[in-house]
């Protein structure tokens, strides 16, 4: 019963965050990695792990951005 509950919770989490996971995969292919950036306001165009309105981990830098 506990196993079923865990599987259901994971499935709901994955479904709710599917767009985020797809974006992260695309960014990884571009050479991005999750990096600790300290307490900052979340930027919507950058994949991040937010706590409320603040972000502590952000997916950057990307290889293509290093050349700019």
JOLIN-V25699 format. One line per field, one symbol per residue. ss: DSSP state (H for helix, E for strand, L for the rest). psi: psi as a letter, one per 40 degrees, with the letter a starting at -180 (. if undefined). burial: 1 if it has 9 or more other ideal C-beta (glycine too) atoms within 8 Angstrom, else 0. Layout:
ss->???
psi->???
burial->???
This chain:
ss->LHHHHHHHHHHHHHHHLHHHHHHHHHHHHLLLLEEEEEEEELLLLLLEEEELLEEEEEELLLHHHHLL
psi->ddddddddddddddddeddddddddddddeeiihhheahiihhdehhihigbeiidhigiiiddede.
burial->00000000000001000000101100110101001010010110001100000111111101100000
